[in-house]
C-alpha cells in the first residue's frame, strides 16, 4: 500500500489547495481559481469519483479548507 498526505497551505493565495463541500461529502484538489470564481481541479474524495477533472467547480458549493487541514490518500497495490 502507498500512502500520501496532502496538507492545506498557510498562504491563502497559494495553489494547489484543498476545497470541500460543507459536510466534506466531496473534496477537490484545486490547481487554479479563475477570475469569475470557477475552480479548476481534481476530485480526491469520494473514491468512486477519484481523479475526475473539471475547470468549472462551483465556488458556491466548494470552500477552501482551513489551514492545516490534511487529507490522507491510500493506494492499494494489486
C-alpha positions in Angstrom: 0.0 0.0 0.0 1.2 3.5 -0.8 0.1 6.3 1.5 0.4 10.0 0.7 -0.8 13.1 2.6 -1.9 16.5 1.2 -1.9 19.3 3.7 -3.6 22.7 3.2 -1.0 25.5 2.9 -0.9 28.5 5.3 -0.9 31.0 2.4 -4.5 31.7 1.1 -3.4 32.6 -2.4 -1.1 29.6 -2.9 -2.2 26.6 -5.1 -2.8 23.7 -5.2 -5.3 23.9 -2.4 -7.9 21.6 -0.8 -11.5 22.6 -1.2 -14.6 20.8 0.1 -18.3 20.8 0.4 -19.8 21.9 3.7 -20.0 18.4 5.2 -17.0 17.0 3.4 -19.0 14.8 1.1 -16.7 15.8 -1.7 -13.1 17.1 -1.6 -11.2 18.5 -4.6 -7.6 19.5 -5.1 -7.8 22.9 -6.8 -5.0 23.8 -9.1 -6.3 27.3 -10.1 -9.1 29.7 -9.4 -10.4 31.8 -12.3 -11.3 35.5 -12.1 -15.0 34.5 -12.4 -14.7 32.3 -9.3 -14.8 28.9 -11.1 -12.3 26.4 -9.8 -10.0 24.0 -11.8 -9.1 20.8 -10.1 -9.3 17.1 -9.4 -11.6 15.0 -7.2 -9.8 13.5 -4.2 -12.9 12.2 -2.3 -15.2 10.3 -2.6 -13.2 7.4 -4.0 -15.8 6.4 -6.7 -15.1 9.8 -8.3 -11.3 10.0 -7.6 -9.4 11.6 -10.4 -12.3 13.3 -12.1 -11.1 16.6 -13.6 -13.0 19.8 -14.2 -12.5 23.5 -14.9 -15.9 24.5 -13.7 -16.2 23.5 -10.0 -18.6 25.9 -8.3 -17.2 28.4 -5.7 -20.8 28.4 -4.2 -20.6 24.7 -3.5 -16.9 24.4 -2.5 -14.9 26.4 0.1 -11.2 26.3 0.8 -10.4 24.0 3.8 -8.8 25.6 6.8 -5.1 26.0 7.3 -3.5 22.7 8.5 -6.3 20.5 7.1 -4.9 17.2 5.9 -6.1 14.6 3.5 -4.6 11.1 3.6 -4.9 9.0 0.4 -4.1 5.3 0.4 -3.4 3.4 -2.8 -3.6 -0.4 -2.6 -1.2 -2.2 -5.0 -2.6 -5.3 -6.6 
